[in-house]
Structures are given as structure tokens and as C-alpha cells.
Amino acid sequence: MIGGFGMSKLLPNVIQLGWGGDNGWGTSIVQTIYMTFWPAIFGGILGLLFGVALVVTEPGGILENRFWFNVCDKIVSIFRAIPFIILLAFIAPFTQLLVGTQIGTTAALVPLTIGVFGFYARQVQVALESVDHGKIEAAEAIGATNWDIIKDVYLREARSELTRVSTVTLISLVGLTAMAGAIGAGGLGNTAISYGYNRFNNDVTLVATLLVLLFVLIIQVVGDFIAKKLDHQTR
């Protein structure tokens, strides 16, 4: 009863889905990782670039420029404000143009990247603005270039805080993958909705939810560990 027979009675629909195949648990887990990893890379790069641009071009910034600050600010605000479900439909033609399809796991990468970039850009902006302005002034006083200030002052001094906001963003991204999965993009969200909730298979919904929570817990623990290490090194 403790072995496979007991599990098949306790979680019959979970066992029935299996590990492999198009709808298996292994496939869903890999799809969730896939939909988290690539948008984290692409959205992270975009978010970092826009976050840095917002800080250096803002009033009083080292490259103060009201025009470019307003442009970056409006772009970030617009994409951050659009609900993800609406964003999926809104950029569907662009997704089709970019990857050749509007459905599936790969198609979900485009809205996931755009959906996370605005959120991360704001997080980066806040993290960089926490850097002591006195250190920036000191760097300017010794003749550091703007690139040196961005690289060696802003990014170095804020690296612990950047790790924390990156952790928050990754956790948010996992949530977005579940939402994308709920409309057919695959992953644990799709499993929870299509094979759990819609078919009244509560055991499938429960296990899928626990797996998503496990992803979140791992990201949080690793992110906190790295942030603490970097914080000690900065001090």
C-alpha cells in the first residue's frame, strides 16, 4: 500500500498522466523551465538596459537627458501596465512574425519576455537609485568615465540589491509561465488547468501547484543566498 498501488489510489490522475509524452509531468516541468529561462535572459537584458538608461538620463543623472528619459519611462510604463493576458493577444501578430506561430511553448517566449522586461526595468531603476550619490560624485571627481561609473559604481555597489530584485522578477516570471500555460502554452499551468481543474482532477491541480511552489522556493532560497554573499563582499 505504501508503494505504487497506494499512490495510484491516492493520486490516480497524477499517475495516469505519467512522466513522459506530450502531456507528462516531465514534459510540463521542462516546458516551465524553458519558458522561465529564456524570457529571464532576454527580458533581463532589456530590463537592465532600460533600468540603467532611466537612472543615468533622469534629472541629476550622469547623462541627464529629459527627452530620452521620458521615452524610456513611457515605454517601460506602458508595457508594465498592460495585463499579461491582454498582452498575449495584443502582440500575437508580432509573435507570429517573430517565431512563425502564435501558440505553443516557443510562442509564449515573446509575450513572457515583453511582460517581464517592464517590471524588471523598474526594479533595476529602484536598485540603482539606492546607490550612495556620494560615491558617484567621488568617481566623477577622480575623472572616471561615464561607463566606469555605470560599471564600477552603479552596478557594483547595487549588485546585492540587483540580485534581490532579480529574484523577485524570476518568481513573478514563474507565475506568468503558469498563466501562459493556462491558455495552451504548455508547462505546469497548462497541466493544472487542462488536466486538473477542467476535468475535476483535484490531485493533478494540487501536484502542479506544489511543483510551481517548489520552483518559487528554490529561486527564493538561491537568490537570498547569492544576495547575502554579494552584500558581504561589497561591505
C-alpha positions as CSV (number, residue, x, y, z in Angstrom):
1,M,0.0,0.0,0.0
2,I,2.9,2.3,0.6
3,G,4.3,1.7,-2.9
4,G,2.9,2.2,-6.4
5,F,-0.6,0.8,-5.6
6,G,-1.0,3.2,-2.6
7,M,0.0,6.1,-4.8
8,S,-2.3,5.1,-7.6
9,K,-5.2,5.1,-5.2
10,L,-4.2,8.4,-3.5
11,L,-3.2,10.3,-6.8
12,P,-4.8,8.3,-9.6
13,N,-4.9,11.0,-12.2
14,V,-1.4,12.2,-11.4
15,I,-0.1,8.6,-12.0
16,Q,-2.2,8.3,-15.2
17,L,-0.5,11.4,-16.8
18,G,2.8,9.7,-16.4
19,W,6.3,11.2,-16.8
20,G,6.9,11.3,-20.5
21,G,4.9,12.0,-23.6
22,D,3.3,15.3,-24.7
23,N,1.4,15.8,-21.5
24,G,3.6,14.0,-18.9
25,W,4.9,15.6,-15.8
26,G,8.5,15.6,-17.1
27,T,7.4,17.4,-20.2
28,S,5.5,20.0,-18.2
29,I,8.4,20.7,-15.9
30,V,10.9,21.1,-18.8
31,Q,8.4,23.5,-20.6
32,T,8.1,25.6,-17.4
33,I,11.9,25.8,-17.1
34,Y,12.2,26.6,-20.8
35,M,9.5,29.4,-20.5
36,T,11.3,30.8,-17.4
37,F,14.9,30.6,-18.6
38,W,14.8,32.4,-22.0
39,P,12.5,35.2,-21.1
40,A,14.6,35.7,-18.0
41,I,17.7,36.1,-20.2
42,F,16.1,38.3,-22.9
43,G,13.8,40.2,-20.6
44,G,16.6,40.6,-18.1
45,I,18.9,42.2,-20.7
46,L,16.2,44.6,-21.9
47,G,15.2,45.4,-18.4
48,L,18.8,46.1,-17.3
49,L,19.4,48.3,-20.3
50,F,16.3,50.4,-19.7
51,G,16.8,50.5,-16.0
52,V,20.3,51.9,-16.4
53,A,19.1,54.3,-19.0
54,L,16.4,55.6,-16.7
55,V,18.9,56.2,-13.9
56,V,21.6,57.9,-15.9
57,T,19.3,60.1,-18.0
58,E,17.0,61.2,-15.2
59,P,17.2,64.8,-13.8
60,G,20.6,65.0,-12.0
61,G,21.9,61.8,-13.7
62,I,25.4,61.5,-15.1
63,L,23.9,61.7,-18.6
64,E,20.9,63.8,-17.9
65,N,18.6,64.0,-20.9
66,R,15.0,64.8,-20.4
67,F,13.9,63.5,-23.9
68,W,15.5,60.0,-23.6
69,F,14.4,59.7,-20.0
70,N,10.8,60.4,-21.0
71,V,11.0,58.0,-23.9
72,C,12.4,55.1,-21.8
73,D,10.0,56.0,-18.9
74,K,6.9,55.8,-21.2
75,I,8.0,52.6,-22.9
76,V,8.6,50.9,-19.5
77,S,5.3,52.3,-18.0
78,I,3.2,51.1,-21.0
79,F,4.5,47.5,-21.0
80,R,4.4,47.3,-17.2
81,A,0.8,48.5,-17.2
82,I,-0.7,46.0,-19.7
83,P,-2.2,42.9,-18.0
84,F,-0.4,39.8,-19.2
85,I,-3.5,38.1,-20.6
86,I,-4.2,41.2,-22.8
87,L,-0.6,41.4,-23.8
88,L,-0.7,37.8,-25.1
89,A,-3.5,38.8,-27.5
90,F,-2.2,42.3,-28.3
91,I,1.3,41.2,-29.5
92,A,0.0,38.0,-31.2
93,P,0.8,39.3,-34.7
94,F,4.3,40.3,-33.7
95,T,4.8,36.8,-32.1
96,Q,3.6,35.3,-35.4
97,L,6.1,37.4,-37.3
98,L,9.0,36.6,-35.0
99,V,8.6,32.9,-34.4
100,G,6.1,31.8,-37.0
101,T,3.3,30.8,-34.7
102,Q,1.0,32.3,-32.0
103,I,0.5,29.1,-30.0
104,G,2.8,26.7,-28.1
105,T,5.7,27.0,-25.7
106,T,8.1,28.8,-28.1
107,A,5.4,31.4,-29.0
108,A,5.0,32.1,-25.3
109,L,8.6,33.3,-25.0
110,V,7.8,36.6,-26.8
111,P,5.0,37.9,-24.6
112,L,6.8,36.5,-21.5
113,T,9.9,38.4,-22.4
114,I,8.0,41.6,-23.0
115,G,5.8,41.1,-20.0
116,V,8.8,40.7,-17.6
117,F,11.0,43.4,-19.1
118,G,9.0,46.4,-17.9
119,F,8.7,45.0,-14.4
120,Y,12.4,44.3,-14.2
121,A,13.4,47.7,-15.6
122,R,11.6,49.4,-12.8
123,Q,13.2,47.1,-10.2
124,V,16.6,47.8,-11.7
125,Q,15.9,51.6,-11.6
126,V,15.0,51.4,-7.9
127,A,18.1,49.3,-7.1
128,L,20.5,51.6,-8.8
129,E,18.9,54.7,-7.3
130,S,19.7,53.3,-3.9
131,V,23.5,53.7,-4.6
132,D,25.1,56.4,-2.4
133,H,25.3,59.5,-4.6
134,G,28.5,60.5,-2.7
135,K,30.3,57.5,-4.4
136,I,29.2,58.7,-7.8
137,E,30.5,62.2,-7.1
138,A,33.8,60.8,-5.8
139,A,34.2,58.8,-9.0
140,E,33.5,61.9,-11.1
141,A,36.0,63.8,-9.1
142,I,38.8,61.4,-9.9
143,G,38.0,61.6,-13.6
144,A,36.1,58.3,-14.1
145,T,34.3,58.0,-17.4
146,N,30.5,57.6,-17.5
147,W,31.0,53.9,-18.4
148,D,33.3,53.4,-15.4
149,I,30.7,55.0,-13.2
150,I,27.9,52.7,-14.6
151,K,30.1,49.6,-14.3
152,D,32.2,50.1,-11.2
153,V,29.8,52.3,-9.1
154,Y,26.2,51.7,-10.0
155,L,26.3,48.0,-11.0
156,R,29.0,47.0,-8.5
157,E,27.5,48.8,-5.5
158,A,24.0,47.7,-6.3
159,R,24.8,44.1,-7.1
160,S,23.3,42.7,-3.9
161,E,20.1,44.7,-4.4
162,L,20.1,43.7,-8.1
163,T,20.2,40.1,-7.1
164,R,17.2,40.6,-4.8
165,V,15.1,42.3,-7.5
166,S,16.2,39.7,-10.0
167,T,14.9,37.0,-7.6
168,V,11.6,38.8,-7.3
169,T,11.4,39.1,-11.1
170,L,12.1,35.4,-11.6
171,I,9.4,34.5,-9.1
172,S,7.0,36.8,-11.0
173,L,8.0,35.2,-14.3
174,V,7.2,31.7,-13.0
175,G,3.7,33.0,-12.3
176,L,3.5,34.3,-15.8
177,T,4.5,31.0,-17.3
178,A,1.7,29.4,-15.3
179,M,-0.7,31.9,-16.8
180,A,0.6,31.4,-20.3
181,G,0.2,27.6,-19.7
182,A,-3.4,28.2,-18.8
183,I,-4.1,29.3,-22.4
184,G,-2.3,26.4,-24.1
185,A,1.4,27.3,-24.0
186,G,2.3,24.2,-22.1
187,G,4.0,23.8,-18.7
188,L,2.6,23.2,-15.3
189,G,0.0,25.9,-15.7
190,N,-1.5,24.0,-18.7
191,T,-1.4,20.8,-16.7
192,A,-3.1,22.3,-13.7
193,I,-5.9,23.8,-15.8
194,S,-6.4,21.5,-18.7
195,Y,-5.8,18.2,-17.0
196,G,-6.7,19.2,-13.5
197,Y,-9.3,21.9,-13.0
198,N,-11.2,21.5,-16.3
199,R,-11.5,17.7,-15.7
200,F,-12.2,18.0,-11.9
201,N,-9.0,16.1,-11.2
202,N,-8.1,17.8,-8.0
203,D,-5.0,15.7,-7.4
204,V,-3.5,16.9,-10.7
205,T,-4.2,20.5,-9.8
206,L,-2.7,20.0,-6.3
207,V,0.6,18.4,-7.6
208,A,1.0,21.0,-10.3
209,T,0.5,23.8,-7.8
210,L,3.0,22.2,-5.4
211,L,5.6,21.9,-8.2
212,V,5.2,25.6,-9.1
213,L,5.6,26.5,-5.4
214,L,8.8,24.3,-5.3
215,F,10.2,26.3,-8.3
216,V,9.5,29.5,-6.4
217,L,11.0,28.3,-3.2
218,I,14.2,27.2,-5.0
219,I,14.6,30.6,-6.7
220,Q,14.0,32.4,-3.4
221,V,16.5,30.4,-1.4
222,V,19.2,30.6,-4.1
223,G,18.6,34.3,-4.7
224,D,18.7,35.1,-1.0
225,F,22.0,33.1,-0.6
226,I,23.7,34.9,-3.5
227,A,22.4,38.3,-2.4
228,K,23.8,37.8,1.1
229,K,27.2,36.7,-0.3
230,L,27.4,39.7,-2.5
231,D,26.3,42.0,0.3
232,H,29.2,40.8,2.5
233,Q,31.7,41.2,-0.4
234,T,30.5,44.8,-1.1
235,R,31.0,45.7,2.6
